[in-house]
Amino acid sequence: MLISKTKKKERVDFVKDDPEYKPFIVMNEYLQVWTGLKDGGLTLTFSDNFDDAKPLNFHTQFLSLKRVYKLTKLEQIYL
């Protein structure tokens, strides 16, 4: 009986390996920072406290937030 050992595939972390990676936070037109979602992802929550901000990693995440929050303008602020 021949048993072959397979190598475990190394996990590639695209965020850390990408030289163009720049995390960012999202701000609304009232200069409040994005802190998360509620109501099953239908409502965006914002805070006046800059320390509560949750950074995002990909532009597609920002585009999804813009689709949910249609009423006001959103801005990306790179860290």
N, C-alpha and C positions, 0 to 999 in steps of 0.2 A: 504494500500500500504506500503510495507516494503522497506525501503531504507537502504542499508548497506554501510557503509563507508569503503573504502579500504585504506589500508596503502600505502603510497608512498614508493616505493622501494628505499632504500638508495643507492646512487651511490658509487660503490667501486672503489677507485683509486689504481689500482694495482702497480703503480709506487711508491707511497708513502708507501703503506702497505707492500711492498716486502723488507725484511731485506737485501737481496742481491743486492738491487738497487744501481747502480753506474753509474751516467751519464758520458759520454765520448765525446771527440771531435775527429775528423778525420783529419789526416795529410797525405799529399802525399810525394813522395820521395824527393821533393824539399823543405821540411819543411814548406809548405804553409798549412794553415788551411782551411777546407771546410766551405763555407759560404752559400751555397744553390744550387738550380737548376735553369736552364733557358732553353729556347726552348722547353717548354712542358715536362720538366724532362729528356731531352736527353743529356744535357750538365751540367756537374758539374762545379761550380765556386769556385775558391780558392783565398785566400788573404794572403799577407805577414804579415798583422796586426793580431796578436793573439787575440785582443779584438773583431774582427769581427766574430769569430768562433761561429757556432751554435751547441750547444750540442745535442747529440742524447741520447735516453733512452733505446733502445732495440737492441740486437745483430742482429736481422733480418733486421733492418734498415741499418746497416753497410753492411750486405751481399747484399742488394739491390744496394747500392752504388758501391760495388765492381763489380757487374754485368754490371752496366752502364759504369764505368770507367775502361776499360780493359787494357789501355795502360801502366799505371804505377802502382806502389805498393801503397797501402793505409795502414795506421796504426791507431790503436785505442789508444788514450791517455786518461786514466781515470782521472777524476777531483777529 
